[in-house]
């Protein structure tokens, strides 16, 4: 504390003031208390000006003692003035939710990775600052790179780079994408041994708001059924749903051919060569099975029953030969058909494909069969309504479209041209009903327990959830960047954001939903109090307690001084 004297033409005023570092890092002064004007103070503390100054200094000493005592007891006194206007362009509310993803980011040693990359390139900007802010923004408030730069201004730590640095950094990140992926895979083991004995693989695509093909942006079969050019992403995750590696390829390419290049990268650069490959039927081609039958690798893939050869299809569709999964006891066809329980039944069929001895596991779920039957009956009713109303569209390709049950007859008995007659094709309905409740899995783990194999296959929902988070919560599409290298960098940022989020979710022991965690992080804001510290504006609950516990710092105090906030920021960056 110090005594400040303000002189004007006709008066002299005395104040107690305090120096501190403001949000921009500059030293500034704030008034703690106004003692009065000289004329006012002479009446009680005169008769001379020296007497007034002596009294003022004693008040400063008393205020300083009070302030030091308050620091010991962690109490803070802040003075507000009801007649003082706000300063121009002064930010009052700051984002603090990024501190928790930041703790994961630095534990992955991405700052160290950026330093290594710096040694191979010539640039002046802070790559780590840019990458970290882009990752935090993708988690908290996913927007364009320009909007992300503007959003970073509201972080407790303002960016030290310029907007043009972001676009230049994207090219570097794209070039170093493989290196970054391999390094974060190794560093992710600091969070505990990864469940990388099982690797799930799947592909999805992302559209662009453009009308013409360019580079990897090609016309292909969009998941959103959009007519725009797309790029495709192949993604590997481990058995716990934690991302492991990704690749980007053209929207018009066959996704089955995307597996070998990415898996080869895992084998060579990641030094990981012993795992079980698991995918859906679309990525379980004969070539992909052969590739994962080599070395210490194995595969568990979904098998489309309709695509089996006639002999194996007949065995699969037969209700004979099933066992109850819970106790491995054989059951009759009559028992399966009559039950409506949650039991799951299975049977094993030796299967040879591509010169590989495999095990074909057929499962039957009465509950799922009833569900499929109910869905189909509703679709049949819709098909009949379409026939009665004459509302039929051509080229309906959706496999769940009720129109698939509609047949047509355009000839008379004599073969003469006649009006087209539409009818409900009962044969198609009956044929589809044969597959109700059935599911098939193929594997080369012939001697493994069926329960374990099915459990691995059931885990494929995790990679579907990863794509959902990336597309919906992290707004990975539509993509507005045009250059192929910067598109690669965009998806690298999405990948790293997903990795950071998933690891944070794992540290929270998967007790909270994605929506709960993200909503809470977005709500964690801090109000600046006279430039002297921050007051949390969020609601404390069990989730905020858990976040603080796993990240090793706390922000849920009534008031956080500037010095304490700097300590918190350092703690969030400790590995």
MIVODREN-682785 format. One record per residue (C-alpha): residue number from 0; residue in three letters; x, y, z. Coordinates in steps of 0.2 Angstrom, whole numbers, plus 2048, in hexadecimal, padded with zeros to 3 digits. Example, Ala and Ser with C-alpha at 12.3 -4.5 7.8 and 13.67 -1.06 7.14 Angstrom:
2
<0; "Ala"; <83E; 7EA; 827>>
<1; "Ser"; <844; 7FB; 824>>
This chain:
575
<0; "Unk"; <800; 800; 800>>
<1; "Unk"; <806; 812; 7FD>>
<2; "Unk"; <800; 824; 7FF>>
<3; "Unk"; <7FB; 82C; 7EF>>
<4; "Unk"; <7F8; 83F; 7EE>>
<5; "Unk"; <7EE; 847; 7E0>>
<6; "Unk"; <7F0; 85A; 7DE>>
<7; "Unk"; <7E5; 865; 7D4>>
<8; "Unk"; <7E4; 878; 7D2>>
<9; "Unk"; <7D9; 87B; 7E1>>
<10; "Unk"; <7DA; 86B; 7EC>>
<11; "Unk"; <7E5; 85D; 7F1>>
<12; "Unk"; <7DF; 84B; 7F4>>
<13; "Unk"; <7E6; 83C; 7FD>>
<14; "Unk"; <7E4; 82A; 7F9>>
<15; "Unk"; <7EA; 819; 7FF>>
<16; "Unk"; <7EE; 80F; 7EF>>
<17; "Unk"; <7F5; 7FE; 7EB>>
<18; "Unk"; <800; 7F8; 7DC>>
<19; "Unk"; <7FD; 7E8; 7D3>>
<20; "Unk"; <7FF; 7DF; 7C2>>
<21; "Unk"; <7F0; 7E1; 7B6>>
<22; "Unk"; <7E9; 7D4; 7A9>>
<23; "Unk"; <7F5; 7DB; 79C>>
<24; "Unk"; <804; 7D8; 7A7>>
<25; "Unk"; <807; 7EA; 7AB>>
<26; "Unk"; <80A; 7F2; 7BC>>
<27; "Unk"; <7FB; 7FD; 7C1>>
<28; "Unk"; <7F4; 805; 7D0>>
<29; "Unk"; <7E3; 804; 7D8>>
<30; "Unk"; <7DB; 810; 7E5>>
<31; "Unk"; <7D7; 806; 7F6>>
<32; "Unk"; <7D0; 815; 800>>
<33; "Unk"; <7CE; 828; 7FE>>
<34; "Unk"; <7D4; 831; 80E>>
<35; "Unk"; <7CD; 842; 809>>
<36; "Unk"; <7D3; 853; 803>>
<37; "Unk"; <7DF; 85E; 80C>>
<38; "Unk"; <7D2; 86A; 812>>
<39; "Unk"; <7C7; 85C; 819>>
<40; "Unk"; <7D6; 854; 822>>
<41; "Unk"; <7DD; 864; 829>>
<42; "Unk"; <7CD; 865; 834>>
<43; "Unk"; <7D0; 855; 83D>>
<44; "Unk"; <7E3; 851; 83A>>
<45; "Unk"; <7EB; 862; 839>>
<46; "Unk"; <7F0; 870; 83C>>
<47; "Unk"; <7FD; 86E; 82F>>
<48; "Unk"; <7FF; 864; 81E>>
<49; "Unk"; <80D; 85A; 826>>
<50; "Unk"; <802; 854; 834>>
<51; "Unk"; <7F5; 84F; 826>>
<52; "Unk"; <802; 845; 81D>>
<53; "Unk"; <808; 83D; 82D>>
<54; "Unk"; <7F7; 837; 831>>
<55; "Unk"; <7F4; 831; 81F>>
<56; "Unk"; <804; 827; 820>>
<57; "Unk"; <7FE; 81F; 830>>
<58; "Unk"; <7EE; 81A; 827>>
<59; "Unk"; <7F8; 812; 819>>
<60; "Unk"; <802; 808; 826>>
<61; "Unk"; <7F2; 802; 82E>>
<62; "Unk"; <7EB; 7FE; 81D>>
<63; "Unk"; <7FB; 7F4; 818>>
<64; "Unk"; <7FA; 7EA; 829>>
<65; "Unk"; <7E8; 7E6; 826>>
<66; "Unk"; <7EC; 7E1; 814>>
<67; "Unk"; <7FA; 7D5; 81A>>
<68; "Unk"; <7EF; 7CE; 827>>
<69; "Unk"; <7E1; 7CB; 81A>>
<70; "Unk"; <7EE; 7C2; 80F>>
<71; "Unk"; <7F2; 7B6; 81D>>
<72; "Unk"; <7E0; 7B2; 820>>
<73; "Unk"; <7DC; 7B2; 80D>>
<74; "Unk"; <7CF; 7C0; 80E>>
<75; "Unk"; <7CF; 7CD; 801>>
<76; "Unk"; <7C8; 7DF; 802>>
<77; "Unk"; <7C3; 7E7; 7F1>>
<78; "Unk"; <7BC; 7F8; 7F0>>
<79; "Unk"; <7AF; 7FD; 7E2>>
<80; "Unk"; <7A9; 80E; 7DE>>
<81; "Unk"; <797; 810; 7D9>>
<82; "Unk"; <79B; 821; 7D0>>
<83; "Unk"; <7AA; 81A; 7C6>>
<84; "Unk"; <7A7; 815; 7B4>>
<85; "Unk"; <7AE; 806; 7AC>>
<86; "Unk"; <7BF; 808; 7A2>>
<87; "Unk"; <7BE; 806; 78F>>
<88; "Unk"; <7C2; 7F5; 788>>
<89; "Unk"; <7C4; 7ED; 798>>
<90; "Unk"; <7C0; 7DA; 799>>
<91; "Unk"; <7B7; 7D5; 7A8>>
<92; "Unk"; <7B3; 7C2; 7A5>>
<93; "Unk"; <7C0; 7B5; 7A1>>
<94; "Unk"; <7BF; 7A3; 79B>>
<95; "Unk"; <7C7; 797; 7A8>>
<96; "Unk"; <7C0; 786; 7A2>>
<97; "Unk"; <7CF; 783; 797>>
<98; "Unk"; <7DA; 781; 7A6>>
<99; "Unk"; <7D4; 76F; 7A8>>
<100; "Unk"; <7D7; 769; 796>>
<101; "Unk"; <7E8; 773; 798>>
<102; "Unk"; <7ED; 767; 7A6>>
<103; "Unk"; <7EB; 758; 79A>>
<104; "Unk"; <7F3; 761; 78C>>
<105; "Unk"; <803; 764; 796>>
<106; "Unk"; <803; 753; 79D>>
<107; "Unk"; <804; 74C; 78B>>
<108; "Unk"; <813; 757; 789>>
<109; "Unk"; <80D; 760; 77A>>
<110; "Unk"; <817; 76F; 77F>>
<111; "Unk"; <827; 764; 77E>>
<112; "Unk"; <821; 75D; 76D>>
<113; "Unk"; <81F; 76F; 766>>
<114; "Unk"; <831; 773; 76C>>
<115; "Unk"; <837; 764; 763>>
<116; "Unk"; <82E; 769; 753>>
<117; "Unk"; <835; 77B; 755>>
<118; "Unk"; <847; 774; 752>>
<119; "Unk"; <842; 76E; 741>>
<120; "Unk"; <839; 77E; 73B>>
<121; "Unk"; <83C; 790; 73A>>
<122; "Unk"; <82F; 79B; 741>>
<123; "Unk"; <82D; 7A8; 74F>>
<124; "Unk"; <81C; 7A5; 756>>
<125; "Unk"; <818; 79A; 765>>
<126; "Unk"; <812; 78A; 75E>>
<127; "Unk"; <80D; 783; 76F>>
<128; "Unk"; <802; 792; 773>>
<129; "Unk"; <7F9; 791; 762>>
<130; "Unk"; <7F6; 77E; 763>>
<131; "Unk"; <7F1; 77E; 775>>
<132; "Unk"; <7E4; 78C; 772>>
<133; "Unk"; <7DD; 784; 763>>
<134; "Unk"; <7DB; 774; 76D>>
<135; "Unk"; <7D2; 77D; 77C>>
<136; "Unk"; <7C7; 786; 770>>
<137; "Unk"; <7C2; 776; 767>>
<138; "Unk"; <7BC; 76F; 777>>
<139; "Unk"; <7B4; 77E; 77F>>
<140; "Unk"; <7AD; 788; 770>>
<141; "Unk"; <7B1; 781; 75F>>
<142; "Unk"; <7B2; 78E; 752>>
<143; "Unk"; <7BC; 794; 743>>
<144; "Unk"; <7CF; 798; 745>>
<145; "Unk"; <7CB; 7AA; 745>>
<146; "Unk"; <7BD; 7A8; 752>>
<147; "Unk"; <7C9; 79D; 75C>>
<148; "Unk"; <7D6; 7AB; 75C>>
<149; "Unk"; <7C9; 7B8; 763>>
<150; "Unk"; <7C3; 7AB; 770>>
<151; "Unk"; <7D4; 7A9; 776>>
<152; "Unk"; <7D5; 7BB; 77B>>
<153; "Unk"; <7C8; 7B7; 789>>
<154; "Unk"; <7D4; 7AA; 791>>
<155; "Unk"; <7DC; 7AE; 7A1>>
<156; "Unk"; <7ED; 7AD; 797>>
<157; "Unk"; <7EA; 7B8; 788>>
<158; "Unk"; <7F3; 7B2; 778>>
<159; "Unk"; <804; 7B8; 773>>
<160; "Unk"; <803; 7B5; 761>>
<161; "Unk"; <7FA; 7BC; 752>>
<162; "Unk"; <7EC; 7B6; 747>>
<163; "Unk"; <7F7; 7B3; 738>>
<164; "Unk"; <802; 7A8; 743>>
<165; "Unk"; <7F4; 79C; 745>>
<166; "Unk"; <7F3; 798; 732>>
<167; "Unk"; <805; 797; 731>>
<168; "Unk"; <806; 78B; 73F>>
<169; "Unk"; <7F9; 780; 737>>
<170; "Unk"; <805; 77B; 729>>
<171; "Unk"; <812; 776; 736>>
<172; "Unk"; <806; 76C; 740>>
<173; "Unk"; <800; 763; 730>>
<174; "Unk"; <812; 75E; 72B>>
<175; "Unk"; <815; 758; 73D>>
<176; "Unk"; <805; 74F; 73F>>
<177; "Unk"; <80C; 73D; 73F>>
<178; "Unk"; <81A; 742; 74C>>
<179; "Unk"; <80D; 74A; 757>>
<180; "Unk"; <802; 73B; 757>>
<181; "Unk"; <810; 72F; 75B>>
<182; "Unk"; <816; 73A; 769>>
<183; "Unk"; <806; 73D; 772>>
<184; "Unk"; <802; 72A; 771>>
<185; "Unk"; <812; 727; 77B>>
<186; "Unk"; <80F; 735; 787>>
<187; "Unk"; <7FD; 730; 78A>>
<188; "Unk"; <804; 722; 794>>
<189; "Unk"; <807; 72E; 7A2>>
<190; "Unk"; <7F4; 72D; 7A5>>
<191; "Unk"; <7F6; 71B; 7A8>>
<192; "Unk"; <7F9; 70B; 79D>>
<193; "Unk"; <7EE; 70D; 78E>>
<194; "Unk"; <7E3; 6FF; 789>>
<195; "Unk"; <7EB; 6FD; 778>>
<196; "Unk"; <7E9; 6EA; 777>>
<197; "Unk"; <7D9; 6EE; 76E>>
<198; "Unk"; <7D8; 6FB; 760>>
<199; "Unk"; <7C8; 700; 758>>
<200; "Unk"; <7C8; 708; 747>>
<201; "Unk"; <7BA; 711; 73D>>
<202; "Unk"; <7B8; 71F; 730>>
<203; "Unk"; <7AD; 72E; 72E>>
<204; "Unk"; <7AC; 73D; 722>>
<205; "Unk"; <7AB; 74F; 724>>
<206; "Unk"; <7A3; 75B; 718>>
<207; "Unk"; <7A9; 76C; 712>>
<208; "Unk"; <79E; 77B; 70D>>
<209; "Unk"; <7A4; 77B; 6FB>>
<210; "Unk"; <79D; 775; 6EB>>
<211; "Unk"; <7AC; 76F; 6E1>>
<212; "Unk"; <7B9; 762; 6E5>>
<213; "Unk"; <7CA; 768; 6E9>>
<214; "Unk"; <7D9; 75E; 6F0>>
<215; "Unk"; <7D3; 750; 6FC>>
<216; "Unk"; <7C2; 758; 6FC>>
<217; "Unk"; <7B9; 74C; 6F1>>
<218; "Unk"; <7A7; 747; 6EE>>
<219; "Unk"; <7A3; 737; 6F7>>
<220; "Unk"; <795; 72F; 702>>
<221; "Unk"; <792; 73B; 710>>
<222; "Unk"; <78D; 735; 721>>
<223; "Unk"; <781; 744; 722>>
<224; "Unk"; <77B; 741; 710>>
<225; "Unk"; <781; 752; 70A>>
<226; "Unk"; <786; 756; 6F8>>
<227; "Unk"; <796; 75F; 6FD>>
<228; "Unk"; <7A8; 759; 6FB>>
<229; "Unk"; <7AF; 74F; 70A>>
<230; "Unk"; <7BF; 749; 711>>
<231; "Unk"; <7C0; 739; 71B>>
<232; "Unk"; <7C8; 735; 72C>>
<233; "Unk"; <7CE; 724; 732>>
<234; "Unk"; <7CF; 723; 745>>
<235; "Unk"; <7D7; 717; 751>>
<236; "Unk"; <7D2; 716; 763>>
<237; "Unk"; <7D7; 70B; 771>>
<238; "Unk"; <7CC; 6FF; 77B>>
<239; "Unk"; <7C8; 70D; 787>>
<240; "Unk"; <7C2; 719; 779>>
<241; "Unk"; <7D2; 724; 77A>>
<242; "Unk"; <7D7; 72A; 768>>
<243; "Unk"; <7E8; 722; 762>>
<244; "Unk"; <7EB; 728; 750>>
<245; "Unk"; <7E1; 72F; 741>>
<246; "Unk"; <7E4; 732; 72E>>
<247; "Unk"; <7DB; 73D; 721>>
<248; "Unk"; <7D7; 737; 710>>
<249; "Unk"; <7CD; 73C; 701>>
<250; "Unk"; <7BA; 73C; 701>>
<251; "Unk"; <7B9; 731; 6F2>>
<252; "Unk"; <7C5; 723; 6F8>>
<253; "Unk"; <7C0; 712; 6FE>>
<254; "Unk"; <7C1; 713; 711>>
<255; "Unk"; <7C6; 700; 712>>
<256; "Unk"; <7D7; 705; 70A>>
<257; "Unk"; <7DA; 713; 718>>
<258; "Unk"; <7DE; 706; 725>>
<259; "Unk"; <7EF; 6FF; 720>>
<260; "Unk"; <7F8; 710; 71E>>
<261; "Unk"; <7F2; 716; 72F>>
<262; "Unk"; <7F5; 705; 738>>
<263; "Unk"; <806; 704; 730>>
<264; "Unk"; <80A; 715; 738>>
<265; "Unk"; <805; 70E; 749>>
<266; "Unk"; <810; 6FE; 746>>
<267; "Unk"; <81F; 708; 741>>
<268; "Unk"; <81F; 719; 74A>>
<269; "Unk"; <815; 715; 759>>
<270; "Unk"; <81F; 705; 75C>>
<271; "Unk"; <80E; 6FC; 760>>
<272; "Unk"; <80C; 6EB; 757>>
<273; "Unk"; <802; 6E0; 763>>
<274; "Unk"; <7EF; 6E3; 763>>
<275; "Unk"; <7DE; 6DD; 75D>>
<276; "Unk"; <7D6; 6E7; 74F>>
<277; "Unk"; <7C4; 6EA; 750>>
<278; "Unk"; <7B8; 6F2; 744>>
<279; "Unk"; <7A7; 6F1; 73C>>
<280; "Unk"; <7A4; 6E7; 72C>>
<281; "Unk"; <7A7; 6F5; 720>>
<282; "Unk"; <7BA; 6F5; 726>>
<283; "Unk"; <7BB; 6E3; 728>>
<284; "Unk"; <7C0; 6DE; 716>>
<285; "Unk"; <7CA; 6CE; 713>>
<286; "Unk"; <7D9; 6D9; 70F>>
<287; "Unk"; <7D7; 6E2; 720>>
<288; "Unk"; <7D5; 6D1; 729>>
<289; "Unk"; <7E5; 6CA; 721>>
<290; "Unk"; <7EF; 6D9; 726>>
<291; "Unk"; <7E9; 6D7; 738>>
<292; "Unk"; <7ED; 6C5; 738>>
<293; "Unk"; <7FF; 6C8; 737>>
<294; "Unk"; <80C; 6C9; 745>>
<295; "Unk"; <804; 6CA; 756>>
<296; "Unk"; <7F5; 6D3; 750>>
<297; "Unk"; <7E3; 6CB; 74F>>
<298; "Unk"; <7D2; 6D2; 74A>>
<299; "Unk"; <7C0; 6D2; 74F>>
<300; "Unk"; <7B4; 6D9; 742>>
<301; "Unk"; <7A2; 6DA; 73F>>
<302; "Unk"; <79C; 6CE; 731>>
<303; "Unk"; <78D; 6D2; 726>>
<304; "Unk"; <782; 6C2; 727>>
<305; "Unk"; <77A; 6C7; 716>>
<306; "Unk"; <78B; 6C6; 70E>>
<307; "Unk"; <790; 6B5; 714>>
<308; "Unk"; <791; 6A7; 707>>
<309; "Unk"; <781; 69C; 706>>
<310; "Unk"; <787; 68E; 711>>
<311; "Unk"; <78C; 699; 720>>
<312; "Unk"; <77D; 6A5; 71E>>
<313; "Unk"; <772; 696; 720>>
<314; "Unk"; <77B; 690; 730>>
<315; "Unk"; <77A; 6A2; 736>>
<316; "Unk"; <767; 6A4; 733>>
<317; "Unk"; <763; 694; 73B>>
<318; "Unk"; <75D; 694; 74D>>
<319; "Unk"; <765; 684; 751>>
<320; "Unk"; <776; 682; 75A>>
<321; "Unk"; <774; 691; 765>>
<322; "Unk"; <77B; 692; 777>>
<323; "Unk"; <777; 69E; 785>>
<324; "Unk"; <785; 6AB; 787>>
<325; "Unk"; <782; 6AC; 79A>>
<326; "Unk"; <786; 699; 79E>>
<327; "Unk"; <78B; 692; 78D>>
<328; "Unk"; <77D; 685; 78D>>
<329; "Unk"; <775; 67F; 77D>>
<330; "Unk"; <763; 685; 77A>>
<331; "Unk"; <756; 67F; 76D>>
<332; "Unk"; <74F; 68A; 75F>>
<333; "Unk"; <73E; 68A; 768>>
<334; "Unk"; <746; 691; 778>>
<335; "Unk"; <74E; 69F; 76E>>
<336; "Unk"; <73E; 6A4; 765>>
<337; "Unk"; <733; 6A4; 774>>
<338; "Unk"; <73D; 6AE; 780>>
<339; "Unk"; <73C; 6C1; 782>>
<340; "Unk"; <74A; 6C3; 78F>>
<341; "Unk"; <75B; 6CD; 78E>>
<342; "Unk"; <764; 6BD; 78B>>
<343; "Unk"; <771; 6BC; 77C>>
<344; "Unk"; <774; 6AC; 773>>
<345; "Unk"; <782; 6A7; 768>>
<346; "Unk"; <789; 699; 75D>>
<347; "Unk"; <79B; 697; 755>>
<348; "Unk"; <79E; 692; 743>>
<349; "Unk"; <7AF; 68E; 73C>>
<350; "Unk"; <7B2; 69A; 72E>>
<351; "Unk"; <7C0; 69B; 721>>
<352; "Unk"; <7C2; 6AB; 716>>
<353; "Unk"; <7D1; 6B1; 70D>>
<354; "Unk"; <7DA; 6A2; 713>>
<355; "Unk"; <7D8; 6A7; 725>>
<356; "Unk"; <7D1; 69B; 732>>
<357; "Unk"; <7C4; 6A5; 73B>>
<358; "Unk"; <7B6; 6A4; 747>>
<359; "Unk"; <7A5; 6AA; 742>>
<360; "Unk"; <79A; 6AE; 752>>
<361; "Unk"; <788; 6B1; 74F>>
<362; "Unk"; <77E; 6B9; 75D>>
<363; "Unk"; <76B; 6BA; 75F>>
<364; "Unk"; <762; 6C6; 76B>>
<365; "Unk"; <74F; 6C3; 76D>>
<366; "Unk"; <74E; 6D5; 774>>
<367; "Unk"; <757; 6DD; 764>>
<368; "Unk"; <74C; 6D2; 759>>
<369; "Unk"; <73C; 6D9; 761>>
<370; "Unk"; <743; 6EA; 75E>>
<371; "Unk"; <747; 6E7; 74C>>
<372; "Unk"; <736; 6DF; 749>>
<373; "Unk"; <72D; 6EE; 751>>
<374; "Unk"; <737; 6FB; 746>>
<375; "Unk"; <734; 6F1; 736>>
<376; "Unk"; <721; 6EF; 73A>>
<377; "Unk"; <720; 702; 73B>>
<378; "Unk"; <72A; 704; 72B>>
<379; "Unk"; <71E; 6F8; 722>>
<380; "Unk"; <70F; 702; 727>>
<381; "Unk"; <718; 712; 720>>
<382; "Unk"; <71B; 708; 710>>
<383; "Unk"; <709; 703; 70F>>
<384; "Unk"; <704; 715; 712>>
<385; "Unk"; <710; 71B; 704>>
<386; "Unk"; <708; 70E; 6F8>>
<387; "Unk"; <6F6; 714; 6FC>>
<388; "Unk"; <6FA; 726; 6FA>>
<389; "Unk"; <704; 723; 6EA>>
<390; "Unk"; <713; 72E; 6F2>>
<391; "Unk"; <722; 724; 6EC>>
<392; "Unk"; <733; 72C; 6E8>>
<393; "Unk"; <740; 725; 6DC>>
<394; "Unk"; <752; 720; 6E1>>
<395; "Unk"; <74F; 71F; 6F4>>
<396; "Unk"; <75F; 717; 6FA>>
<397; "Unk"; <75E; 718; 70D>>
<398; "Unk"; <75E; 706; 713>>
<399; "Unk"; <751; 70A; 721>>
<400; "Unk"; <745; 712; 714>>
<401; "Unk"; <734; 70A; 715>>
<402; "Unk"; <734; 70A; 702>>
<403; "Unk"; <740; 6FB; 701>>
<404; "Unk"; <730; 6F0; 705>>
<405; "Unk"; <727; 6F7; 6F6>>
<406; "Unk"; <727; 6ED; 6E6>>
<407; "Unk"; <720; 6F2; 6D5>>
<408; "Unk"; <718; 6E9; 6C6>>
<409; "Unk"; <718; 6F1; 6B5>>
<410; "Unk"; <711; 6E3; 6AA>>
<411; "Unk"; <701; 6DA; 6A6>>
<412; "Unk"; <700; 6C7; 6A6>>
<413; "Unk"; <703; 6C7; 693>>
<414; "Unk"; <713; 6D2; 696>>
<415; "Unk"; <70B; 6E1; 68E>>
<416; "Unk"; <70F; 6F3; 695>>
<417; "Unk"; <704; 6F8; 6A3>>
<418; "Unk"; <703; 705; 6B1>>
<419; "Unk"; <70F; 702; 6BF>>
<420; "Unk"; <708; 6FA; 6CE>>
<421; "Unk"; <710; 6FB; 6DF>>
<422; "Unk"; <70D; 6EF; 6ED>>
<423; "Unk"; <714; 6E9; 6FD>>
<424; "Unk"; <722; 6DC; 6FA>>
<425; "Unk"; <71F; 6CF; 708>>
<426; "Unk"; <72E; 6C5; 702>>
<427; "Unk"; <73A; 6D3; 706>>
<428; "Unk"; <731; 6D6; 717>>
<429; "Unk"; <733; 6C3; 71B>>
<430; "Unk"; <745; 6C3; 715>>
<431; "Unk"; <74A; 6D1; 720>>
<432; "Unk"; <741; 6C9; 72F>>
<433; "Unk"; <74D; 6BA; 72E>>
<434; "Unk"; <75B; 6C5; 734>>
<435; "Unk"; <752; 6CC; 744>>
<436; "Unk"; <75D; 6CC; 753>>
<437; "Unk"; <76C; 6C4; 74B>>
<438; "Unk"; <77E; 6CB; 74B>>
<439; "Unk"; <78E; 6C4; 745>>
<440; "Unk"; <7A0; 6C6; 74A>>
<441; "Unk"; <7B0; 6BF; 741>>
<442; "Unk"; <7C0; 6BC; 74A>>
<443; "Unk"; <7D1; 6B3; 748>>
<444; "Unk"; <7D1; 6B1; 75B>>
<445; "Unk"; <7CA; 69F; 759>>
<446; "Unk"; <7CF; 699; 76B>>
<447; "Unk"; <7C9; 6A9; 774>>
<448; "Unk"; <7BA; 6A9; 77F>>
<449; "Unk"; <7AA; 6AF; 776>>
<450; "Unk"; <7A5; 6BB; 784>>
<451; "Unk"; <7B6; 6C4; 782>>
<452; "Unk"; <7B5; 6C5; 76F>>
<453; "Unk"; <7A3; 6CC; 770>>
<454; "Unk"; <7A8; 6D8; 77E>>
<455; "Unk"; <7B5; 6DF; 773>>
<456; "Unk"; <7AA; 6E1; 764>>
<457; "Unk"; <79C; 6EA; 76E>>
<458; "Unk"; <7A9; 6F7; 773>>
<459; "Unk"; <7A8; 6FE; 761>>
<460; "Unk"; <79C; 70B; 767>>
<461; "Unk"; <7AA; 715; 76F>>
<462; "Unk"; <7B1; 71A; 75E>>
<463; "Unk"; <7A0; 71F; 758>>
<464; "Unk"; <79F; 72A; 767>>
<465; "Unk"; <7B0; 731; 763>>
<466; "Unk"; <7AA; 737; 752>>
<467; "Unk"; <79A; 73D; 759>>
<468; "Unk"; <7A3; 748; 766>>
<469; "Unk"; <7AF; 74E; 758>>
<470; "Unk"; <7A1; 753; 74C>>
<471; "Unk"; <794; 759; 758>>
<472; "Unk"; <79D; 760; 768>>
<473; "Unk"; <7AD; 765; 760>>
<474; "Unk"; <7A5; 76B; 750>>
<475; "Unk"; <7B2; 763; 744>>
<476; "Unk"; <7A6; 766; 735>>
<477; "Unk"; <7A3; 76F; 72A>>
<478; "Unk"; <7B5; 773; 727>>
<479; "Unk"; <7B9; 784; 720>>
<480; "Unk"; <7CB; 783; 71D>>
<481; "Unk"; <7D0; 77F; 70B>>
<482; "Unk"; <7E2; 77A; 70A>>
<483; "Unk"; <7E6; 767; 70C>>
<484; "Unk"; <7F4; 76A; 719>>
<485; "Unk"; <7E9; 776; 723>>
<486; "Unk"; <7DB; 769; 723>>
<487; "Unk"; <7E7; 75C; 729>>
<488; "Unk"; <7EB; 768; 738>>
<489; "Unk"; <7D9; 76C; 73B>>
<490; "Unk"; <7D6; 759; 73E>>
<491; "Unk"; <7E6; 757; 748>>
<492; "Unk"; <7DF; 765; 754>>
<493; "Unk"; <7CE; 75B; 754>>
<494; "Unk"; <7D7; 74B; 758>>
<495; "Unk"; <7E2; 753; 766>>
<496; "Unk"; <7D2; 75B; 76D>>
<497; "Unk"; <7C9; 74A; 76E>>
<498; "Unk"; <7D9; 742; 776>>
<499; "Unk"; <7DA; 750; 783>>
<500; "Unk"; <7C7; 74F; 787>>
<501; "Unk"; <7C7; 73C; 788>>
<502; "Unk"; <7D6; 73B; 793>>
<503; "Unk"; <7CE; 748; 79F>>
<504; "Unk"; <7BE; 73E; 79E>>
<505; "Unk"; <7C8; 72E; 7A3>>
<506; "Unk"; <7D0; 737; 7B2>>
<507; "Unk"; <7BE; 73B; 7B7>>
<508; "Unk"; <7BB; 728; 7B7>>
<509; "Unk"; <7AE; 72A; 7AA>>
<510; "Unk"; <7A1; 730; 7B7>>
<511; "Unk"; <79B; 73F; 7AD>>
<512; "Unk"; <793; 740; 79B>>
<513; "Unk"; <79C; 74A; 78D>>
<514; "Unk"; <78E; 757; 78E>>
<515; "Unk"; <790; 759; 7A1>>
<516; "Unk"; <7A3; 75B; 7A0>>
<517; "Unk"; <7A3; 767; 791>>
<518; "Unk"; <795; 772; 798>>
<519; "Unk"; <79E; 773; 7A9>>
<520; "Unk"; <7AE; 778; 7A0>>
<521; "Unk"; <7A5; 785; 796>>
<522; "Unk"; <79D; 78D; 7A5>>
<523; "Unk"; <7AD; 78F; 7AF>>
<524; "Unk"; <7B0; 7A2; 7AE>>
<525; "Unk"; <7B9; 7AE; 7B9>>
<526; "Unk"; <7B4; 7C1; 7BC>>
<527; "Unk"; <7C2; 7CD; 7BD>>
<528; "Unk"; <7C1; 7D7; 7CE>>
<529; "Unk"; <7C9; 7E8; 7CC>>
<530; "Unk"; <7D8; 7E0; 7C3>>
<531; "Unk"; <7DE; 7D9; 7D4>>
<532; "Unk"; <7D7; 7C7; 7D2>>
<533; "Unk"; <7C9; 7BC; 7CC>>
<534; "Unk"; <7B8; 7B6; 7D3>>
<535; "Unk"; <7B2; 7A5; 7CC>>
<536; "Unk"; <7A0; 7A7; 7C5>>
<537; "Unk"; <79C; 795; 7C2>>
<538; "Unk"; <792; 789; 7CD>>
<539; "Unk"; <79D; 77D; 7D8>>
<540; "Unk"; <797; 76B; 7D8>>
<541; "Unk"; <79E; 759; 7D9>>
<542; "Unk"; <7A4; 75B; 7C7>>
<543; "Unk"; <7AE; 76A; 7CA>>
<544; "Unk"; <7B5; 762; 7DA>>
<545; "Unk"; <7BA; 753; 7CF>>
<546; "Unk"; <7C2; 75E; 7C2>>
<547; "Unk"; <7CD; 767; 7CE>>
<548; "Unk"; <7D2; 756; 7D7>>
<549; "Unk"; <7D8; 74E; 7C7>>
<550; "Unk"; <7E1; 75E; 7C0>>
<551; "Unk"; <7EA; 762; 7D0>>
<552; "Unk"; <7E4; 774; 7D3>>
<553; "Unk"; <7D5; 77D; 7DA>>
<554; "Unk"; <7CC; 78C; 7D3>>
<555; "Unk"; <7BC; 78B; 7DD>>
<556; "Unk"; <7C1; 799; 7EA>>
<557; "Unk"; <7B6; 7A8; 7EE>>
<558; "Unk"; <7C4; 7B3; 7E7>>
<559; "Unk"; <7D5; 7AF; 7DE>>
<560; "Unk"; <7E3; 7BC; 7DF>>
<561; "Unk"; <7ED; 7BF; 7CF>>
<562; "Unk"; <7FC; 7B6; 7D7>>
<563; "Unk"; <7F2; 7A7; 7DC>>
<564; "Unk"; <7EA; 7A6; 7CA>>
<565; "Unk"; <7FC; 7A6; 7C3>>
<566; "Unk"; <800; 798; 7CE>>
<567; "Unk"; <7F1; 78E; 7C8>>
<568; "Unk"; <7F6; 791; 7B6>>
<569; "Unk"; <807; 78A; 7BA>>
<570; "Unk"; <7FF; 77B; 7C3>>
<571; "Unk"; <7F4; 777; 7B4>>
<572; "Unk"; <804; 776; 7A9>>
<573; "Unk"; <80E; 76B; 7B5>>
<574; "Unk"; <811; 759; 7AF>>
